[in-house]
Amino acid sequence: MPGFELGESIPPDTAHAVSVSLPTWKANVGYEEGEDWVVGRMTTGYPRFFIHRSIQAFANDVVSRHGRPGQKSMLFPTSKVANRCLDFIVQRTSPELSRQIGIINFALDNFKDISALLRKLAPTISAVVFPEELFSVAKQYWQHTGDGTSSRRAEFCHSLFADGLLAPTSTRQPTPDTAERPSRGPRRYHRPGSVNDGIPPTIPHPSSPKEPQESLESSQFLEERFGRNLNLSMVERAKSAIRRRIAGALNHEVDLNDGPLPSMTCNSRGIKNLEEEDVYLYPCGMNAIFNAHRALLTTREPLKSINFGFPYVDTLKILQKFGPGCLFYGHASDKDLDDLEAKLKSGERFLALFCEFPGNPLLTCPDLMRIRKLADEFDFAIVVDETIGTFANINVLQVADIVVSSLTKIFSGDSNVMGGSAILNPESRYYKALKSTLQTEYEDTYWHEDIIFMERNSRDFDSRVERINTNAEAICDVLRAHPLVKDVYYPKYNPTKPNYDACRLPNGGYGGLLSIVFDRAEQAQVFYDTMDIAKGPSLGTNFTLCSPYVVLAHYTELPWAASFGVDPDLVRVSVGLEETTELQDTFRKALKAAEEVFAS
């Protein structure tokens, strides 16, 4: 999928794409610096970092109609989620500014003539409205938690809002004690919001939403799925199919329009009593992590957590900002485990250990078997992110209490929908307590249209993973044989391979993600610029996707990342489904260009 222009969506002409073209190293730096020649040309971006244009348009219209000059708004699927965002902002700003923050909840206008189907669908949106100088704080919540509304939900609700069918139902503003209350761990998630008697004064400025450029498939969805004859049970069956695939109990297509799904008689997770109801769906992978942490804080006493291994940036931020704090081990080494064991034996106690398997971007695999023994002895939960390894290659549920994943990545593959999941291990000592917590705390905010797209995309998940495994190893062969390549990070060739193999399925491979480090920064930059493939954020796409990952994820903390062995000029590659020989040739051409830098 070569030849993308700067700022173009990846895939091209896709209304809800989750990646954007940053075709040169300089463009990535320009994006991080906020330079207009890059940011001004971006039609989209990764949704937790770049708020989709359709969401921005709706948020602006909310302020125009119901806000005041100098305000902005951020959109969330429900009032419960919006209240969490409001609390986050209030705890990080002055009492004076806190009094200017509020929530407007929107639902169907019961006084309008609305079809029975639309009433059954019951779409909602909640807007957190705040002074524009607090946008960066609100954006932190949006990015870290993944709680924000999806772009498809926003488009649908925006059209209802424009037609006068979606109306304010209630508002909330923080009370004085809220504005000055310090963070006290999980209790802040339970305090009910106060409702103000009135809505902020309306500015007589008519709404004029721009109709988003919708893809043909999405337009067909709105016409067919939300048309007069929609049977919403199809969405429930799609949701069920996704859960069963994640449980490892469904690996084929199903008819969503007719009849019940086949019963769950067995699964590839190795847990006999695993049920579909043990799989929880979320609007994105980071939201699954955020809510797993929330559930543990609510279920157990509020203790610090452990982030074991160099993490994806927002996992660490969640553990640091939403609770008592975090103990961070960035190497995930045996030495780190020795240190943790010494702390545990000295009496320190922790809520949970969070880790990725493998890690991103060094593909390091922690010793889960040893961690499991420590958890059993010293009473802490284990939460494993299997996004990169994928359950088609590895089985980590056998050693985890909760397994989380970003379905946005290889489970979907099409880079056009977000999603996340969390599985409770029914054999965990915390299972009953967590199940009880989630019965009251879990809120299904996964938008119907996103569910349909995710189910369709994931039908050939297993076969795609198998081919991607093969392609990744073939690319590693090319890279490892080249003299300019200093390191290739890949689970099969890393020193922690035994840890990976301990969880690898009999027919499992080593995944589709690898990272490359060159001897010189200039070589990495020329290699990246020359690569004739899609280049932008995200991973797990059906097409090969490349990024200078450390620049994008840790630009403001490059020395910190380097202290954990993460080279600032590392190039990360997510391998796709292309023909193997063509991919190898593409990499050889880019390596040849890097050789010329070496020669000069």
C-alpha positions as CSV (number, residue, x, y, z in Angstrom):
1,M,0.0,0.0,0.0
2,P,2.7,2.5,-1.1
3,G,2.5,6.1,-2.2
4,F,0.6,7.8,0.6
5,E,0.6,11.6,0.8
6,L,1.4,13.3,4.0
7,G,-1.7,13.5,6.3
8,E,-3.7,11.0,4.2
9,S,-5.7,8.4,6.1
10,I,-4.4,4.9,6.2
11,P,-6.2,3.1,4.6
12,P,-6.9,5.8,2.0
13,D,-10.4,7.2,1.6
14,T,-11.6,5.5,4.8
15,A,-13.8,7.7,7.0
16,H,-12.9,6.0,10.2
17,A,-9.3,5.0,9.6
18,V,-7.1,4.6,12.7
19,S,-3.8,5.6,11.1
20,V,-2.5,8.5,9.2
21,S,0.4,8.8,6.7
22,L,3.6,10.3,8.1
23,P,5.8,9.3,5.2
24,T,9.2,10.8,6.3
25,W,11.2,10.9,9.5
26,K,11.0,14.7,9.3
27,A,7.2,14.5,9.2
28,N,7.1,12.5,12.4
29,V,9.2,15.0,14.2
30,G,7.1,17.8,12.7
31,Y,4.0,16.1,14.1
32,E,5.5,15.9,17.6
33,E,6.6,19.5,17.4
34,G,3.0,20.5,16.3
35,E,4.3,22.1,13.1
36,D,1.5,23.3,10.8
37,W,3.0,21.9,7.6
38,V,2.3,18.4,9.1
39,V,-0.6,18.9,11.5
40,G,-2.5,21.1,9.1
41,R,-2.5,18.4,6.5
42,M,-3.7,15.6,8.7
43,T,-7.1,14.4,7.7
44,T,-7.2,12.0,10.6
45,G,-4.9,10.3,13.2
46,Y,-4.9,7.6,15.8
47,P,-8.2,8.2,17.6
48,R,-6.9,8.6,21.2
49,F,-4.3,11.1,20.1
50,F,-6.1,12.8,17.3
51,I,-9.7,13.6,17.9
52,H,-11.6,12.7,14.8
53,R,-12.9,15.6,12.7
54,S,-16.5,14.4,13.0
55,I,-16.2,14.4,16.8
56,Q,-14.6,17.9,16.7
57,A,-17.5,19.2,14.6
58,F,-20.1,17.8,17.0
59,A,-18.3,19.1,20.0
60,N,-18.1,22.6,18.4
61,D,-21.8,22.6,17.7
62,V,-22.6,21.6,21.3
63,V,-20.7,24.7,22.5
64,S,-22.2,26.9,19.9
65,R,-25.7,25.9,20.9
66,H,-25.4,25.4,24.6
67,G,-22.1,26.9,25.8
68,R,-20.4,30.2,26.1
69,P,-17.6,32.0,24.2
70,G,-14.2,30.7,25.2
71,Q,-15.4,27.2,26.0
72,K,-14.7,23.8,24.4
73,S,-16.3,20.5,24.9
74,M,-15.3,16.9,24.9
75,L,-17.8,14.1,24.0
76,F,-18.3,10.8,25.9
77,P,-20.8,8.0,25.3
78,T,-22.6,8.3,28.7
79,S,-23.0,10.5,31.7
80,K,-21.1,8.1,33.9
81,V,-18.1,8.3,31.7
82,A,-18.4,12.1,31.4
83,N,-18.5,12.4,35.2
84,R,-15.1,10.6,35.5
85,C,-13.6,13.1,33.0
86,L,-15.0,16.0,34.9
87,D,-13.5,14.7,38.2
88,F,-10.1,14.2,36.5
89,I,-10.1,17.8,35.3
90,V,-11.3,19.3,38.6
91,Q,-8.6,17.6,40.5
92,R,-6.0,19.2,38.3
93,T,-7.1,22.8,38.1
94,S,-7.9,25.8,40.3
95,P,-11.2,26.1,42.2
96,E,-12.0,29.2,40.1
97,L,-11.7,27.3,36.8
98,S,-13.4,24.2,38.3
99,R,-16.6,26.2,38.8
100,Q,-16.7,26.8,35.0
101,I,-16.7,23.1,34.1
102,G,-20.0,21.3,33.5
103,I,-21.6,18.3,31.8
104,I,-24.6,18.3,29.4
105,N,-26.2,15.0,28.9
106,F,-28.0,14.4,25.6
107,A,-30.6,11.7,24.8
108,L,-33.6,11.3,22.5
109,D,-36.2,14.0,22.8
110,N,-39.3,12.3,24.2
111,F,-41.5,15.1,22.9
112,K,-40.6,14.3,19.2
113,D,-42.1,11.8,16.9
114,I,-39.3,9.1,17.0
115,S,-39.5,5.6,15.5
116,A,-39.7,2.6,17.7
117,L,-36.4,1.4,16.3
118,L,-34.6,4.6,17.2
119,R,-36.1,4.5,20.7
120,K,-34.8,1.0,21.2
121,L,-31.4,2.0,20.0
122,A,-31.5,4.8,22.6
123,P,-28.3,6.8,21.5
124,T,-26.7,9.1,24.1
125,I,-23.9,11.6,24.2
126,S,-22.5,13.5,27.2
127,A,-20.5,16.7,26.7
128,V,-18.0,17.9,29.2
129,V,-17.9,21.7,28.7
130,F,-14.9,23.6,30.1
131,P,-12.8,26.8,29.5
132,E,-10.6,26.4,26.5
133,E,-7.4,26.7,28.6
134,L,-8.3,23.4,30.2
135,F,-8.3,21.5,26.9
136,S,-4.9,19.9,27.4
137,V,-6.0,18.5,30.8
138,A,-9.2,17.1,29.3
139,K,-7.2,15.7,26.4
140,Q,-5.0,13.7,28.9
141,Y,-8.1,12.0,30.1
142,W,-9.3,11.3,26.6
143,Q,-5.9,9.8,25.6
144,H,-5.1,7.8,28.7
145,T,-8.5,6.2,29.3
146,G,-9.9,5.6,25.9
147,D,-13.3,6.7,27.3
148,G,-14.1,9.1,24.5
149,T,-16.9,8.6,22.1
150,S,-16.2,6.7,18.9
151,S,-16.4,8.7,15.6
152,R,-19.2,6.5,14.3
153,R,-21.3,7.2,17.4
154,A,-20.5,10.9,17.1
155,E,-21.6,11.1,13.5
156,F,-24.9,9.3,14.2
157,C,-25.7,11.4,17.2
158,H,-24.6,14.6,15.5
159,S,-27.2,14.0,12.8
160,L,-29.9,13.5,15.4
161,F,-28.7,16.7,17.2
162,A,-28.9,18.7,14.0
163,D,-32.4,17.5,13.4
164,G,-33.5,18.4,16.9
165,L,-34.1,14.7,17.9
166,L,-31.2,14.6,20.5
167,A,-31.8,17.1,23.3
168,P,-30.3,18.0,26.7
169,T,-31.8,15.9,29.5
170,S,-29.7,17.1,32.5
171,T,-26.5,18.9,33.4
172,R,-24.0,18.7,36.2
173,Q,-21.6,21.2,37.6
174,P,-19.0,20.5,40.3
175,T,-19.9,21.4,43.9
176,P,-17.4,23.5,45.9
177,D,-16.2,20.4,47.9
178,T,-15.5,18.6,44.6
179,A,-13.4,21.4,43.3
180,E,-11.0,21.2,46.2
181,R,-11.1,17.5,47.0
182,P,-7.8,15.7,46.5
183,S,-7.6,12.3,44.8
184,R,-8.4,9.4,47.2
185,G,-8.1,6.4,45.0
186,P,-11.1,4.4,43.8
187,R,-13.8,6.1,45.8
188,R,-13.9,9.0,43.3
189,Y,-15.4,6.6,40.9
190,H,-18.5,6.1,43.0
191,R,-19.5,9.6,44.1
192,P,-22.8,10.5,42.4
193,G,-22.9,13.7,40.3
194,S,-25.0,16.6,41.3
195,V,-27.5,17.9,38.7
196,N,-27.8,21.6,38.1
197,D,-31.4,22.9,37.6
198,G,-30.6,24.7,34.4
199,I,-28.5,24.4,31.2
200,P,-25.9,27.0,30.4
201,P,-27.3,30.0,28.6
202,T,-28.0,29.2,24.9
203,I,-26.2,31.3,22.3
204,P,-28.5,31.9,19.3
205,H,-26.1,30.4,16.9
206,P,-27.6,27.9,14.5
207,S,-26.0,24.5,14.2
208,S,-24.4,23.9,10.8
209,P,-22.7,20.6,10.9
210,K,-20.6,19.6,8.0
211,E,-21.7,16.3,6.6
212,P,-18.6,14.0,7.1
213,Q,-17.3,12.3,4.0
214,E,-18.6,8.8,4.7
215,S,-17.3,5.6,3.1
216,L,-19.8,3.6,1.0
217,E,-19.7,0.7,3.5
218,S,-20.5,3.0,6.4
219,S,-23.3,4.7,4.5
220,Q,-24.8,1.3,3.7
221,F,-24.6,0.4,7.4
222,L,-26.6,3.5,8.4
223,E,-29.2,2.8,5.7
224,E,-29.5,-0.9,6.2
225,R,-28.6,-1.5,9.9
226,F,-30.3,1.6,11.3
227,G,-33.1,1.5,8.7
228,R,-36.7,0.8,9.5
229,N,-36.4,-3.0,9.4
230,L,-33.4,-3.4,11.6
231,N,-33.4,-6.3,14.0
232,L,-31.1,-5.2,16.9
233,S,-30.6,-8.8,17.9
234,M,-28.1,-8.9,15.0
235,V,-25.9,-6.6,16.9
236,E,-26.2,-8.8,20.0
237,R,-25.2,-11.8,17.9
238,A,-22.2,-9.9,16.5
239,K,-21.2,-9.1,20.0
240,S,-21.5,-12.7,21.0
241,A,-19.5,-13.9,18.1
242,I,-16.7,-11.5,19.0
243,R,-16.7,-12.6,22.6
244,R,-16.5,-16.3,21.5
245,R,-13.7,-15.6,19.1
246,I,-11.7,-14.0,21.9
247,A,-12.5,-16.9,24.2
248,G,-11.0,-19.2,21.5
249,A,-14.3,-21.0,20.9
250,L,-15.3,-19.7,17.5
251,N,-13.0,-19.6,14.5
252,H,-15.4,-19.5,11.6
253,E,-18.1,-17.3,10.1
254,V,-21.6,-17.2,11.5
255,D,-24.9,-16.0,10.2
256,L,-25.8,-12.9,12.3
257,N,-29.3,-12.8,10.8
258,D,-30.6,-16.2,11.6
259,G,-30.6,-18.6,14.5
260,P,-28.5,-18.9,17.7
261,L,-24.8,-19.2,17.7
262,P,-23.3,-22.7,18.3
263,S,-22.7,-23.5,21.9
264,M,-19.3,-23.1,23.5
265,T,-18.1,-26.7,24.0
266,C,-14.4,-26.1,24.0
267,N,-11.8,-23.3,23.6
268,S,-8.2,-22.7,22.8
269,R,-7.6,-20.9,26.1
270,G,-7.2,-24.1,28.1
271,I,-9.8,-23.0,30.7
272,K,-12.7,-25.5,30.7
273,N,-15.2,-23.4,32.5
274,L,-14.5,-20.2,30.6
275,E,-17.8,-18.7,29.4
276,E,-18.7,-16.0,26.9
277,E,-19.9,-13.8,29.8
278,D,-16.3,-13.8,31.1
279,V,-15.3,-11.7,28.1
280,Y,-16.0,-7.9,28.3
281,L,-15.9,-5.6,25.3
282,Y,-14.7,-2.0,25.4
283,P,-14.5,0.8,22.8
284,C,-10.7,0.4,22.6
285,G,-7.8,-1.5,24.1
286,M,-6.7,1.2,26.5
287,N,-10.2,1.4,27.8
288,A,-10.0,-2.3,28.7
289,I,-6.8,-1.7,30.6
290,F,-8.3,1.4,32.3
291,N,-11.4,-0.5,33.4
292,A,-9.4,-3.6,34.5
293,H,-7.5,-1.3,36.8
294,R,-10.7,0.4,38.0
295,A,-12.3,-3.0,38.7
296,L,-9.3,-4.1,40.7
297,L,-9.2,-0.9,42.8
298,T,-12.9,-1.3,43.5
299,T,-12.6,-5.0,44.4
300,R,-9.5,-4.9,46.5
301,E,-7.9,-2.4,48.8
302,P,-6.4,0.6,46.9
303,L,-2.7,-0.4,46.7
304,K,0.0,0.6,44.2
305,S,0.3,-1.5,41.1
306,I,3.4,-2.8,39.2
307,N,4.2,-2.0,35.6
308,F,6.6,-4.7,34.6
309,G,8.4,-4.1,31.4
310,F,8.8,-1.1,29.1
311,P,5.2,-0.2,28.5
312,Y,3.0,1.3,25.9
313,V,2.9,4.9,27.1
314,D,-0.7,5.2,28.4
315,T,-0.7,2.0,30.5
316,L,2.0,3.5,32.7
317,K,0.0,6.8,32.8
318,I,-3.1,5.0,33.9
319,L,-1.3,3.3,36.8
320,Q,0.4,6.5,37.9
321,K,-2.6,8.9,37.6
322,F,-5.7,6.9,38.5
323,G,-5.0,5.5,42.0
324,P,-2.3,5.2,44.6
325,G,0.5,5.0,42.1
326,C,2.9,2.6,40.4
327,L,6.1,0.7,40.9
328,F,7.9,0.7,37.5
329,Y,10.3,-2.0,36.3
330,G,11.3,-1.0,32.7
331,H,13.5,-3.9,31.8
332,A,11.3,-6.9,32.8
333,S,14.5,-8.7,33.6
334,D,15.3,-11.5,36.1
335,K,17.1,-8.8,38.1
336,D,13.9,-6.8,38.2
337,L,12.0,-9.8,39.4
338,D,14.7,-10.4,42.1
339,D,14.2,-6.9,43.3
340,L,10.4,-7.3,43.3
341,E,10.6,-10.5,45.2
342,A,12.8,-8.8,47.8
343,K,10.3,-6.1,48.3
344,L,7.5,-8.6,48.6
345,K,9.4,-10.6,51.2
346,S,10.1,-7.4,53.2
347,G,6.3,-6.8,53.5
348,E,5.4,-4.5,50.6
349,R,2.1,-5.3,49.0
350,F,0.6,-4.5,45.6
351,L,-2.7,-4.4,43.9
352,A,-1.7,-6.0,40.6
353,L,1.2,-6.5,38.1
354,F,0.5,-5.2,34.6
355,C,2.7,-6.4,31.7
356,E,2.6,-6.8,27.9
357,F,3.5,-10.1,26.3
358,P,5.5,-9.4,24.3
359,G,6.4,-5.8,25.1
360,N,6.4,-2.9,22.8
361,P,8.7,-2.0,21.0
362,L,11.5,-4.4,22.2
363,L,9.3,-7.5,22.1
364,T,10.7,-8.6,25.5
365,C,8.7,-11.3,27.2
366,P,8.6,-11.4,31.0
367,D,8.9,-14.7,33.0
368,L,5.1,-15.2,33.5
369,M,5.6,-18.5,35.3
370,R,7.8,-17.0,38.0
371,I,5.5,-14.0,38.3
372,R,2.5,-16.3,38.8
373,K,4.3,-18.0,41.7
374,L,5.0,-14.7,43.3
375,A,1.4,-13.6,42.8
376,D,0.1,-16.7,44.4
377,E,2.4,-16.3,47.4
378,F,2.0,-12.6,47.9
379,D,-1.5,-12.0,46.8
380,F,-1.5,-9.7,43.8
381,A,-3.3,-9.9,40.5
382,I,-1.7,-10.4,37.1
383,V,-3.0,-8.4,34.1
384,V,-1.5,-9.4,30.8
385,D,-1.9,-7.4,27.5
386,E,-1.7,-10.0,24.8
387,T,-2.3,-7.6,21.9
388,I,1.1,-8.2,20.2
389,G,1.4,-11.9,20.8
390,T,-2.3,-12.5,20.0
391,F,-4.3,-15.5,21.3
392,A,-3.7,-17.3,17.9
393,N,-0.1,-17.6,18.9
394,I,0.0,-17.7,22.7
395,N,-2.1,-18.6,25.7
396,V,-1.5,-16.3,28.6
397,L,-4.9,-16.7,30.3
398,Q,-3.5,-19.8,32.1
399,V,-1.2,-17.6,34.1
400,A,-3.2,-14.3,34.3
401,D,-6.1,-13.2,36.4
402,I,-7.2,-10.7,33.6
403,V,-6.1,-10.7,30.0
404,V,-6.6,-7.5,28.0
405,S,-6.2,-6.8,24.3
406,S,-6.6,-4.1,21.7
407,L,-9.0,-5.5,19.1
408,T,-8.2,-2.5,17.0
409,K,-5.0,-4.2,15.9
410,I,-4.6,-7.6,14.4
411,F,-8.0,-8.9,15.5
412,S,-9.6,-6.3,13.2
413,G,-6.7,-5.9,10.8
414,D,-8.6,-3.5,8.5
415,S,-7.5,-0.3,10.4
416,N,-11.1,1.1,10.3
417,V,-12.6,0.4,13.7
418,M,-11.5,0.5,17.4
419,G,-12.2,-2.1,20.1
420,G,-10.8,-3.7,23.2
421,S,-11.5,-6.7,25.4
422,A,-10.8,-8.0,28.9
423,I,-11.2,-11.7,30.0
424,L,-11.6,-12.8,33.6
425,N,-10.0,-16.1,34.3
426,P,-12.7,-18.1,36.1
427,E,-9.9,-20.0,37.9
428,S,-8.5,-16.8,39.5
429,R,-8.8,-16.3,43.2
430,Y,-10.3,-12.9,42.4
431,Y,-12.8,-14.1,39.9
432,K,-15.9,-14.0,42.1
433,A,-15.1,-10.7,43.6
434,L,-14.3,-9.1,40.2
435,K,-17.4,-10.6,38.6
436,S,-19.5,-9.0,41.4
437,T,-17.8,-5.7,40.9
438,L,-18.3,-5.7,37.1
439,Q,-22.0,-6.7,37.5
440,T,-22.5,-3.2,38.9
441,E,-19.6,-1.2,37.4
442,Y,-19.4,-2.5,33.8
443,E,-21.0,-0.2,31.3
444,D,-21.3,-1.4,27.7
445,T,-20.3,1.7,25.7
446,Y,-19.3,-0.2,22.5
447,W,-21.2,1.5,19.7
448,H,-23.4,-0.8,17.6
449,E,-21.9,0.1,14.2
450,D,-18.4,-0.5,15.5
451,I,-19.4,-3.9,16.7
452,I,-20.7,-4.9,13.3
453,F,-17.5,-3.8,11.6
454,M,-15.3,-5.5,14.2
455,E,-17.2,-8.8,13.9
456,R,-16.9,-8.8,10.1
457,N,-13.2,-7.8,10.1
458,S,-12.3,-10.6,12.6
459,R,-13.8,-13.6,10.8
460,D,-10.5,-14.6,9.2
461,F,-8.3,-13.6,12.2
462,D,-6.6,-17.0,12.5
463,S,-5.6,-17.4,8.9
464,R,-4.3,-13.8,8.8
465,V,-2.1,-14.4,11.8
466,E,-0.7,-17.5,10.3
467,R,0.4,-15.7,7.1
468,I,1.7,-12.6,9.1
469,N,3.8,-14.9,11.2
470,T,5.4,-16.3,8.1
471,N,6.1,-12.9,6.5
472,A,7.6,-11.5,9.7
473,E,10.1,-14.3,10.0
474,A,11.0,-13.9,6.3
475,I,11.7,-10.2,6.9
476,C,13.8,-11.0,9.9
477,D,15.9,-13.2,7.8
478,V,16.7,-10.3,5.4
479,L,17.4,-7.9,8.3
480,R,19.5,-10.2,10.4
481,A,21.8,-10.9,7.5
482,H,22.5,-7.3,6.7
483,P,25.7,-5.7,8.2
484,L,24.2,-2.3,8.8
485,V,21.5,-3.7,11.1
486,K,22.7,-3.5,14.7
487,D,19.7,-5.3,16.3
488,V,16.5,-6.9,15.3
489,Y,14.0,-7.3,18.1
490,Y,11.6,-10.2,17.6
491,P,10.3,-12.8,20.1
492,K,11.9,-15.7,18.2
493,Y,15.4,-14.2,18.4
494,N,15.3,-12.3,21.7
495,P,17.0,-13.7,24.8
496,T,13.5,-14.0,26.4
497,K,12.4,-16.6,23.8
498,P,12.1,-19.3,26.4
499,N,9.5,-17.2,28.2
500,Y,7.6,-16.7,25.0
501,D,7.8,-20.4,24.2
502,A,6.4,-21.3,27.6
503,C,3.1,-19.7,26.5
504,R,3.2,-20.5,22.8
505,L,0.5,-22.6,21.4
506,P,1.6,-25.9,19.5
507,N,0.9,-24.3,16.1
508,G,1.6,-20.7,17.2
509,G,4.2,-18.4,15.6
510,Y,6.0,-15.4,16.9
511,G,3.7,-12.6,15.7
512,G,3.9,-9.8,13.2
513,L,5.7,-7.0,15.1
514,L,9.5,-6.4,14.9
515,S,11.8,-3.5,15.6
516,I,15.1,-2.5,13.9
517,V,18.1,-0.6,15.2
518,F,20.8,0.6,12.9
519,D,24.4,1.6,13.7
520,R,23.8,5.3,12.8
521,A,20.7,7.5,13.1
522,E,21.1,8.7,9.5
523,Q,20.8,5.1,8.3
524,A,17.5,4.6,10.2
525,Q,16.1,7.8,8.8
526,V,17.0,7.0,5.2
527,F,15.7,3.4,5.6
528,Y,12.4,4.7,6.8
529,D,12.1,7.4,4.2
530,T,12.8,4.9,1.4
531,M,10.4,2.2,2.6
532,D,7.7,1.9,-0.1
533,I,5.0,0.9,2.4
534,A,2.4,2.6,4.5
535,K,4.0,4.6,7.3
536,G,2.1,5.9,10.3
537,P,1.0,5.0,13.8
538,S,-0.8,1.8,15.0
539,L,0.1,-1.9,14.3
540,G,-1.6,-5.2,13.5
541,T,-2.8,-4.0,10.1
542,N,-3.4,-6.3,7.2
543,F,-0.8,-4.3,5.3
544,T,2.7,-3.7,6.4
545,L,3.0,-0.5,8.5
546,C,6.2,1.2,9.7
547,S,6.9,4.0,12.2
548,P,9.8,5.6,14.1
549,Y,8.0,4.4,17.2
550,V,10.1,6.0,19.9
551,V,9.8,9.4,18.2
552,L,6.0,9.1,18.2
553,A,5.5,7.6,21.6
554,H,8.3,9.2,23.7
555,Y,9.4,12.3,21.9
556,T,9.5,14.4,25.0
557,E,11.3,11.7,27.1
558,L,13.9,10.2,24.7
559,P,16.7,10.0,27.3
560,W,14.3,8.3,29.7
561,A,13.4,5.7,27.1
562,A,17.1,5.2,26.2
563,S,17.8,4.4,29.8
564,F,15.7,1.3,29.4
565,G,17.5,0.2,26.2
566,V,15.0,1.8,23.8
567,D,17.0,3.4,21.0
568,P,15.5,6.8,19.9
569,D,16.1,5.9,16.3
570,L,14.4,2.5,16.5
571,V,12.2,1.6,13.5
572,R,9.1,-0.5,14.3
573,V,7.5,-2.6,11.6
574,S,4.1,-4.2,11.8
575,V,4.1,-6.9,9.1
576,G,1.1,-7.5,6.8
577,L,-0.3,-10.0,4.4
578,E,1.6,-9.0,1.2
579,E,3.4,-11.5,-0.9
580,T,6.5,-12.6,1.0
581,T,9.0,-12.1,-1.8
582,E,7.7,-8.7,-2.6
583,L,8.0,-7.6,1.0
584,Q,11.6,-8.9,1.2
585,D,12.5,-6.9,-1.9
586,T,11.0,-3.8,-0.4
587,F,13.1,-4.2,2.6
588,R,16.2,-4.9,0.6
589,K,15.8,-1.7,-1.5
590,A,15.5,0.4,1.7
591,L,18.6,-1.3,3.1
592,K,20.4,-0.5,-0.1
593,A,19.6,3.2,0.4
594,A,20.9,3.0,3.9
595,E,24.1,1.5,2.6
596,E,24.7,4.6,0.6
597,V,24.6,6.7,3.8
598,F,27.2,4.4,5.2
599,A,29.4,4.8,2.1
600,S,29.2,8.6,2.4
